[in-house]
């Protein structure tokens, strides 16, 4: 057997190995996508409205702007994610725009979610999904939100509900060091009219008023 023939066989074997390796990677990606699409969506436990005993206090309505709330929310998110490898932020414009990254196949892909806010009777907010995308991946919206729920760290008062394509923001259950109770009064992004009702318990000020 000539040296040229041996080199040709070696070259052919090398290309075959590369071809089968690439084929295996593509099959693995395809199987992962199939699992993501057809895996059952788990039920999400939605936080119930707080039914703690009403305590005496005074209430104030505070109005703000999208810019101010945008800065406050992203400062909170930055602190929440400081010890993680995750990254996302929100932008308040015509709707609530969540931008970030999701881990997929040992890398990350850009995440973009547009959400419409609805104020609830108890002062919480439901963000209903308007549009959603993860890079160039073609996945059902509910599956992307399931992935968000699994991989994006959220405060314990924020619940992602993939089945209904919603995010529940239980503002009334926020743990605030001052013991103030905060609920949403108005959340009109179109008119830039954002208002929060803040209740200051008398006990916080050392006032005994029963």
C-alpha positions, 0 to 999 in steps of 0.5 A: 500500500502506497504512502499516498493511499494511507494518507487518503484513508487517514483523511477520509477517516478524519472527515467521517469522524467530524461528520458523525460528531457534528451529526451527534451534536445536531441530534442532541440539540434536536432531542433537547428541543423536542423535550423542551416543547413536549415536556408537561408544564408544571402547575404554578402555585399563585400567592394568595392575597395577604389576609394578615390582621389589619393594623392601625396606621395612616395611608399616603398615595405616592406618585412617580414616573416610569423613569424613576420606577425603572431605575429603582426596579433595576437597582433592586434586580442588580442587587438580587443578581449580584451573586449569580451568573444571570442577567436581566433588566426591565424597561418601562415604556408602552409596556413592561419590557424584560430583557436578559439572557437564558442558558441554553446548550452551555451558552446563553441566548438573548431573551425579550419579553413584552408584558402588559400590566393589570392592577388587581383589587388587592394592589398587586400586579399581573403582567400578561405576556404580550410577545416573547422570544429567545434568540432564533429558537422557535419555542412555544411561549409557555415553554420559554416562560417555563425556562424563565421560571427555572433559570431566572432568579426572582424575588419571593414575591414574584411568581412566573406562571407559564401555564397562563403566560403571566407573571404575578407581582405580589407587591402587597407581600414585599418585605420592607424593613420599615414595615410599611405596607405598599400596594399599587394604586395606579399603573398606567404606562401610556399616561405615565401615571404610576401611583402607590398606596403606602400605609405607615403602621403607627407602631412603626413610629412608636405610637400606641393607637388601638 
